[in-house]
């Protein structure tokens, strides 16, 4: 195996590790009939954005509008978010569940409608603050995962480009086996660390 081929394989391996196992994990896209593993997911709606949706509705109610009119106003300002609320089917998004439950309670139970929506928004903002705090505490772990993943790959690429002895060793059957096993362990370790951090900050 030539030096160029070896270097190319190492670079491709690094790119796969860096892009395939991203925070929260990239999922296969089957919309085009095949699996597109490297496509990034669209950013999801944050708890703060959902809180803004509830606040918009609550403000309209406090100004004297009916809940139906207030929801229509919020729908005109946040059409995509409103569509998800009105088509809520019990999915696993906990923030959307809070919004849907707040709106449903206000519609079915009546009473202090504005207060119900306000408390839902307050809960969402509290969740967002807790997640931000968890992200701050996990910053060192995330940085360590990047360093522990990137340094071995960078060292291997540099050694393969500058050391004939290293190239000879890594292109041997034993060396290739060790490189593949090492890359697999590196990828699993990277994925495992990101999964732990994602659970802590979700």
PAZAPA-4460 file (N, C-alpha, C; in steps of 0.05 Angstrom, whole numbers, plus 32768, in hexadecimal, padded with zeros to 4 digits):
% residues 202
    n_x    n_y    n_z   ca_x   ca_y   ca_z    c_x    c_y    c_z   seq   type   mol
   8011   7FE8   8000   8000   8000   8000   8012   8019   8000     1      X     A
   800C   802C   7FEE   801D   8043   7FEC   8018   8057   8002     2      X     A
   802A   806B   8005   8026   807F   8019   800D   8090   8015     3      X     A
   8008   8097   7FFB   7FF0   80A7   7FF5   7FD6   8098   7FFC     4      X     A
   7FD6   807E   7FF5   7FBE   806E   7FFB   7FB9   806C   8019     5      X     A
   7FCF   8068   8028   7FCD   8066   8045   7FC3   8080   8051     6      X     A
   7FCF   8096   8048   7FC6   80B0   8052   7FA9   80B6   804B     7      X     A
   7FA1   80AE   8033   7F85   80B3   802B   7F72   80A3   803D     8      X     A
   7F78   808A   8042   7F67   807A   8053   7F65   8086   806F     9      X     A
   7F7B   8090   807A   7F7A   809C   8094   7F69   80B5   8095    10      X     A
   7F6C   80C6   8080   7F5C   80DE   807F   7F3F   80D8   807D    11      X     A
   7F38   80C5   806C   7F1B   80BD   8069   7F11   80B2   8083    12      X     A
   7F21   80A2   8091   7F18   8097   80AB   7F13   80AD   80BF    13      X     A
   7F25   80C2   80BF   7F21   80D8   80D1   7F07   80E7   80CB    14      X     A
   7F02   80EC   80B2   7EE9   80FA   80AA   7ED0   80EA   80B1    15      X     A
   7ED1   80D0   80AE   7EBA   80BF   80B6   7EB5   80C1   80D3    16      X     A
   7ECA   80C0   80E3   7EC7   80C1   8100   7EBC   80DC   8108    17      X     A
   7EC7   80F2   80FC   7EBF   810D   8103   7EA3   8114   80FC    18      X     A
   7E98   8108   80E6   7E7E   8110   80DC   7E68   80FB   80E1    19      X     A
   7E6F   80E2   80E3   7E5A   80CD   80E6   7E4F   80CD   8103    20      X     A
   7E61   80CE   8117   7E58   80CE   8132   7E58   80EA   813D    21      X     A
   7E44   80F9   8137   7E41   8115   8140   7E30   8115   8159    22      X     A
   7E2F   812D   8167   7E1F   812E   817F   7E02   8126   8179    23      X     A
   7DF7   8115   8189   7DDC   810C   8184   7DDA   80F7   816F    24      X     A
   7DEF   80F3   815F   7DF0   80DE   814B   7DE1   80E6   8132    25      X     A
   7DEE   80E2   811A   7DE0   80E6   8101   7DD1   80CD   80FB    26      X     A
   7DB9   80D0   80F0   7DA8   80B9   80EA   7DA7   80B5   80CC    27      X     A
   7DA3   809D   80C3   7DA1   8097   80A7   7D89   80A5   809A    28      X     A
   7D8C   80AF   8083   7D76   80BC   8074   7D6D   80A9   805E    29      X     A
   7D55   80A0   8060   7D4A   808D   804C   7D37   809A   8039    30      X     A
   7D35   80B4   8039   7D22   80C2   8028   7D29   80BF   800A    31      X     A
   7D42   80BB   8004   7D4A   80B9   7FE8   7D4D   809C   7FDF    32      X     A
   7D45   8089   7FF0   7D46   806D   7FEA   7D60   8060   7FF2    33      X     A
   7D72   806F   7FFE   7D8C   8063   8007   7D93   8070   8021    34      X     A
   7DA9   8066   802D   7DB2   8070   8047   7DC7   8085   8042    35      X     A
   7DC2   809D   804D   7DD5   80B3   804B   7DDE   80B9   8067    36      X     A
   7DF4   80AB   806F   7DFC   80AC   808B   7E08   80C7   8093    37      X     A
   7E14   80D6   8080   7E22   80EE   8088   7E11   8107   8087    38      X     A
   7DF7   8105   8081   7DE6   811C   8080   7DDF   8125   809C    39      X     A
   7DE2   813F   80A1   7DDB   8149   80BC   7DBD   814C   80BF    40      X     A
   7DB4   8148   80D8   7D98   814D   80DE   7D92   816A   80E0    41      X     A
   7D7A   8172   80D8   7D72   818E   80DB   7D70   8194   80F9    42      X     A
   7D78   81AD   8101   7D77   81B4   811D   7D5B   81B3   8128    43      X     A
   7D57   81A8   813F   7D3C   81A5   814B   7D35   81BF   815A    44      X     A
   7D1B   81C2   815F   7D11   81D9   816E   7D1A   81D7   818B    45      X     A
   7D25   81ED   8196   7D2F   81ED   81B1   7D18   81F2   81C5    46      X     A
   7D1E   81EC   81DE   7D0A   81F1   81F3   7D03   820F   81F5    47      X     A
   7D18   8220   81F1   7D13   823D   81F1   7D00   8246   81DB    48      X     A
   7D03   823B   81C4   7CF1   8242   81AE   7CD5   8239   81B3    49      X     A
   7CD2   8221   81BF   7CB7   8218   81C6   7CAB   822B   81DC    50      X     A
   7CBC   8233   81EE   7CB2   8246   8203   7CA9   8260   81F7    51      X     A
   7CB7   8269   81E2   7CAF   8282   81D4   7C93   827E   81C7    52      X     A
   7C8F   8266   81BC   7C75   8260   81B0   7C5F   8263   81C5    53      X     A
   7C63   8257   81DC   7C4F   8258   81F1   7C4C   8275   81FC    54      X     A
   7C62   8283   81FE   7C60   829F   8207   7C50   82B0   81F4    55      X     A
   7C54   82AC   81DA   7C45   82BB   81C6   7C27   82B6   81C9    56      X     A
   7C20   829D   81CD   7C04   8297   81D1   7BF9   82A3   81EB    57      X     A
   7C09   82A0   8200   7C01   82AB   821A   7BFD   82C9   821A    58      X     A
   7C0F   82D7   820C   7C0D   82F4   820A   7BF3   82FD   81FC    59      X     A
   7BEC   82EE   81E7   7BD4   82F5   81D8   7BBB   82F0   81EA    60      X     A
   7BBC   82DB   81FA   7BA5   82D6   820C   7BA3   82EC   8221    61      X     A
   7BBA   82F4   822C   7BBA   8309   8240   7BB0   8324   8235    62      X     A
   7BB4   8328   821B   7BAB   8341   820E   7B8D   8341   8208    63      X     A
   7B80   832B   820E   7B63   832A   820A   7B59   8317   81F4    64      X     A
   7B6B   830B   81E5   7B63   82F9   81D0   7B5A   82DE   81DB    65      X     A
   7B49   82D0   81CD   7B42   82B5   81D5   7B59   82A3   81CF    66      X     A
   7B58   828B   81DB   7B6E   8278   81D7   7B70   8270   81BA    67      X     A
   7B59   826C   81AD   7B5A   8264   8191   7B67   827A   8180    68      X     A
   7B60   8293   8185   7B6C   82AA   8176   7B8A   82AC   817D    69      X     A
   7B91   82A7   8196   7BAD   82A9   819E   7BBD   8293   8190    70      X     A
   7BB2   827B   818E   7BC0   8265   8180   7BC2   826B   8162    71      X     A
   7BAE   8277   8157   7BAF   827F   813A   7BC5   8293   8136    72      X     A
   7BC8   82A6   8149   7BDE   82BA   8147   7BF9   82AD   8149    73      X     A
   7BFC   829A   815C   7C15   828C   815F   7C1B   827B   8146    74      X     A
   7C06   8270   813B   7C0A   8260   8122   7C14   8271   810B    75      X     A
   7C0B   828A   810A   7C14   829C   80F4   7C31   82A4   80F8    76      X     A
   7C3A   82A6   8111   7C55   82AE   8117   7C68   8296   8117    77      X     A
   7C5F   827F   811F   7C70   8267   8120   7C62   8250   8112    78      X     A
   7C5F   8251   80F8   7C4F   823D   80EA   7C59   8220   80ED    79      X     A
   7C74   821D   80EB   7C7F   8202   80EC   7C7B   81F6   8108    80      X     A
   7C80   8206   811D   7C7D   81FD   8138   7C5F   81F6   813E    81      X     A
   7C4D   8208   8135   7C31   8203   813A   7C28   81EA   812D    82      X     A
   7C31   81E4   8115   7C2A   81CC   8107   7C32   81B3   8117    83      X     A
   7C49   81B4   8123   7C52   819D   8133   7C41   819A   814D    84      X     A
   7C39   81B1   8159   7C29   81AF   8171   7C0D   81A3   816A    85      X     A
   7C01   81AD   8155   7BE6   81A5   814E   7BE5   8188   8143    86      X     A
   7BFC   817E   813A   7BFD   8163   8130   7C0C   8150   8143    87      X     A
   7C0E   8159   815C   7C1D   8149   8170   7C10   812D   8174    88      X     A
   7C21   8119   8173   7C17   80FD   8174   7C24   80ED   818B    89      X     A
   7C2E   80FC   819F   7C3B   80EE   81B5   7C57   80E5   81AF    90      X     A
   7C66   80F3   819E   7C81   80EB   8197   7C93   80F0   81AF    91      X     A
   7CAD   80EA   81AC   7CBF   80E9   81C2   7CCD   8104   81C8    92      X     A
   7CC4   811A   81BB   7CD0   8134   81C0   7CC4   813F   81DA    93      X     A
   7CD3   8140   81F0   7CC7   8148   820A   7CBE   8165   820A    94      X     A
   7CCD   8176   81FC   7CC5   8193   81FB   7CAB   8197   81EC    95      X     A
   7CA9   818A   81D5   7C90   818C   81C6   7C78   8181   81D7    96      X     A
   7C7D   816C   81E7   7C68   8160   81F7   7C5E   8175   820C    97      X     A
   7C70   8185   8217   7C68   8199   822A   7C56   81AE   821D    98      X     A
   7C5E   81B6   8204   7C4E   81CA   81F6   7C32   81BF   81F0    99      X     A
   7C32   81A7   81E5   7C18   819A   81DE   7C06   8197   81F6   100      X     A
   7C12   818E   820C   7C02   818B   8224   7BF8   81A5   822F   101      X     A
   7C08   81BA   822E   7BFF   81D4   8238   7BE8   81DF   8227   102      X     A
   7BEB   81DD   820D   7BD6   81E6   81FB   7BBC   81D6   81FE   103      X     A
   7BBF   81BB   8200   7BA8   81AA   8204   7B9A   81B0   821E   104      X     A
   7BA9   81B4   8233   7B9D   81BA   824E   7B8E   81D5   824C   105      X     A
   7B9A   81E8   823F   7B8D   8202   823D   7B73   8200   822D   106      X     A
   7B74   81F0   8217   7B5C   81EE   8207   7B46   81DE   8214   107      X     A
   7B4D   81C8   8222   7B38   81B6   822D   7B2F   81BF   8249   108      X     A
   7B41   81CB   8259   7B3A   81D1   8275   7B33   81EE   8278   109      X     A
   7B3D   8200   8267   7B37   821C   826A   7B44   8228   8283   110      X     A
   7B36   8238   8291   7B41   8244   82AA   7B56   8259   82A4   111      X     A
   7B6B   8259   82B3   7B81   826C   82B0   7B92   8263   8298   112      X     A
   7B88   8269   8280   7B95   825F   8268   7BB1   826B   8265   113      X     A
   7BB3   8285   8269   7BCD   8293   8266   7BE2   8288   827A   114      X     A
   7BD9   8283   8292   7BEB   8278   82A7   7BF4   825C   82A0   115      X     A
   7BE2   824C   8295   7BE9   8231   828C   7BFF   8231   8277   116      X     A
   7BFC   8242   8263   7C10   8245   824E   7C2A   8250   8259   117      X     A
   7C28   8263   826C   7C40   8270   8277   7C50   825B   8287   118      X     A
   7C42   824A   8297   7C50   8236   82A6   7C5E   8221   8294   119      X     A
   7C51   821B   827D   7C5E   8209   826A   7C77   8215   825F   120      X     A
   7C76   822F   8259   7C8E   823D   824E   7CA4   823E   8264   121      X     A
   7C9C   8243   827D   7CB0   8244   8292   7CBE   8229   8296   122      X     A
   7CAF   8213   8294   7CBA   81F8   8296   7CCE   81F4   827F   123      X     A
   7CC8   81FC   8267   7CDA   81F8   8251   7CF3   8208   8254   124      X     A
   7CF1   8221   825E   7D09   8231   8263   7D1B   8225   8279   125      X     A
   7D0E   8219   828D   7D1E   820C   82A2   7D2D   81F4   8296   126      X     A
   7D20   81E5   8285   7D2D   81CF   8278   7D45   81D8   8268   127      X     A
   7D41   81EE   8259   7D56   81F8   8248   7D6E   8201   8259   128      X     A
   7D69   820E   8270   7D7F   8216   8281   7D8E   81FE   828C   129      X     A
   7D7F   81E9   8293   7D8C   81D1   829E   7D9E   81C4   8288   130      X     A
   7D94   81C4   8270   7DA4   81B8   825A   7DBD   81C8   8254   131      X     A
   7DBA   81E2   8256   7DD1   81F4   8251   7DE6   81EF   8267   132      X     A
   7DDD   81EC   8280   7DF0   81E6   8296   7DFE   81CB   8292   133      X     A
   7DEE   81B7   8289   7DFA   819D   8284   7E0F   819E   826D   134      X     A
   7E09   81AE   8258   7E1C   81B1   8242   7E36   81BE   824C   135      X     A
   7E33   81D2   825E   7E4B   81DF   8269   7E5C   81CB   8279   136      X     A
   7E4F   81BB   8289   7E5D   81A8   829A   7E6A   8192   8289   137      X     A
   7E5E   818C   8272   7E68   8176   8261   7E7D   8180   824C   138      X     A
   7E83   8199   824D   7E96   81A4   8239   7EB1   8196   8239   139      X     A
   7EBB   8191   8252   7ED5   8183   8254   7ED4   8167   8248   140      X     A
   7EBE   8159   824E   7EBB   813E   8243   7EBA   813E   8225   141      X     A
   7EAC   8151   821A   7EA9   8153   81FD   7EC4   815A   81F0   142      X     A
   7ED3   816C   81FD   7EEE   8173   81F2   7F01   815B   81F4   143      X     A
   7EFF   814C   820A   7F10   8135   820D   7F0A   8120   81F8   144      X     A
   7EF0   811D   81F1   7EE9   8109   81DC   7EF5   8111   81C1   145      X     A
   7EF4   812B   81BB   7F00   8135   81A2   7F1E   8130   81A1   146      X     A
   7F2B   8137   81B7   7F49   8134   81B8   7F51   8116   81B6   147      X     A
   7F43   8106   81C6   7F4A   80E9   81C7   7F44   80DC   81AC   148      X     A
   7F32   80E7   819D   7F2C   80DB   8183   7F3E   80E6   816D   149      X     A
   7F43   8100   816E   7F52   810D   8158   7F70   8108   815A   150      X     A
   7F7B   8108   8172   7F98   8106   8175   7FA4   80EC   8169   151      X     A
   7F98   80D5   8170   7FA3   80BC   8164   7FA2   80BC   8145   152      X     A
   7F8C   80C7   813A   7F8A   80C8   811D   7F9E   80DB   8111   153      X     A
   7FA1   80F2   811D   7FB5   8105   8113   7FD1   80FA   8116   154      X     A
   7FD7   80ED   812C   7FF2   80E2   8130   7FF7   80CC   811B   155      X     A
   7FE3   80BB   8116   7FE7   80A6   8103   7FEB   80B1   80E7   156      X     A
   7FDC   80C6   80DF   7FDF   80D2   80C5   7FFA   80DF   80C2   157      X     A
   8003   80ED   80D7   801D   80FA   80D6   8034   80E5   80D4   158      X     A
   8032   80D0   80E4   8047   80BC   80E3   8048   80AE   80C8   159      X     A
   8030   80A9   80BD   802F   809B   80A3   803B   80AD   808D   160      X     A
   8038   80C7   8090   8043   80D9   807B   8061   80DF   807E   161      X     A
   806C   80DB   8097   8088   80E3   809B   809B   80CC   80A2   162      X     A
   8090   80B5   80A9   80A1   809F   80B1   809E   8087   809F   163      X     A
   80B3   8080   8090   80B2   8068   807F   80AF   804F   8090   164      X     A
   80BC   804E   80A7   80B9   8037   80B9   809D   8033   80C2   165      X     A
   8090   8049   80C9   8074   8047   80D2   8062   803E   80BB   166      X     A
   8067   8048   80A3   8057   8040   808C   805A   8023   8086   167      X     A
   8073   8019   8088   8077   7FFD   8084   8069   7FEC   8098   168      X     A
   8069   7FF5   80B1   805C   7FE6   80C7   803D   7FE6   80C4   169      X     A
   8032   7FFD   80BD   8015   7FFF   80BC   8009   7FF3   80A3   170      X     A
   8019   7FF0   808E   800F   7FE3   8076   8013   7FC5   8076   171      X     A
   801F   7FBA   808B   8021   7F9D   808D   8006   7F92   8096   172      X     A
   8001   7F78   8092   7FE8   7F6D   809B   7FE2   7F72   80B9   173      X     A
   7FF7   7F6F   80CA   7FF3   7F74   80E6   7FED   7F91   80EC   174      X     A
   7FFB   7FA3   80DE   7FF7   7FBF   80E2   7FDB   7FC8   80D9   175      X     A
   7FD3   7FBE   80C2   7FB8   7FC5   80B8   7FA2   7FBB   80CB   176      X     A
   7FA6   7FA3   80D5   7F93   7F98   80E9   7F91   7FAA   8102   177      X     A
   7FA9   7FB1   810C   7FAA   7FC3   8123   7F9D   7FDE   811E   178      X     A
   7FA2   7FE9   8106   7F96   8003   80FF   7F78   8002   80FD   179      X     A
   7F6E   7FEC   80F1   7F50   7FE9   80EF   7F44   7FE6   810B   180      X     A
   7F50   7FD5   811B   7F46   7FD1   8136   7F47   7FEB   8146   181      X     A
   7F5D   7FF9   8144   7F60   8012   8152   7F4B   8027   8149   182      X     A
   7F47   8028   812F   7F33   803B   8125   7F17   8034   812F   183      X     A
   7F11   801A   812F   7EF7   8011   8139   7EF3   8018   8157   184      X     A
   7F08   8013   8167   7F06   801A   8183   7F04   8038   8187   185      X     A
   7F12   8047   8177   7F11   8065   8178   7EF5   806E   8172   186      X     A
   7EE8   8063   815D   7ECD   806B   8156   7EB9   8064   816B   187      X     A
   7EBB   804C   8176   7EA9   8043   818B   7EAC   8055   81A4   188      X     A
   7EC5   805B   81AB   7EC9   806C   81C2   7EBE   8088   81BE   189      X     A
   7EC1   8093   81A6   7EB6   80AD   81A0   7E98   80AD   81A1   190      X     A
   7E8C   8098   8195   7E6E   8096   8195   7E64   8093   81B2   191      X     A
   7E72   8083   81C2   7E69   807E   81DD   7E6A   8097   81EE   192      X     A
   7E80   80A7   81EC   7E82   80C0   81FA   7E6C   80D3   81F2   193      X     A
   7E67   80D6   81D8   7E53   80E8   81CF   7E37   80E0   81D8   194      X     A
   7E33   80C6   81D9   7E19   80BC   81E2   7E14   80C2   8200   195      X     A
   7E29   80BF   8210   7E27   80C5   822C   7E21   80E2   8230   196      X     A
   7E30   80F4   8222   7E2C   8111   8224   7E10   8118   821B   197      X     A
   7E07   810C   8205   7DEC   8113   81FA   7DD6   810C   820E   198      X     A
   7DD9   80F5   821C   7DC5   80EE   8230   7DC5   8101   8247   199      X     A
   7DDD   810A   824F   7DDF   811D   8266   7DD3   8138   825F   200      X     A
   7DD4   8140   8246   7DCC   815B   823F   7DB0   815B   8231   201      X     A
   7DA3   8145   822F   7D89   8144   8222   7D72   814C   8235   202      X     A
***
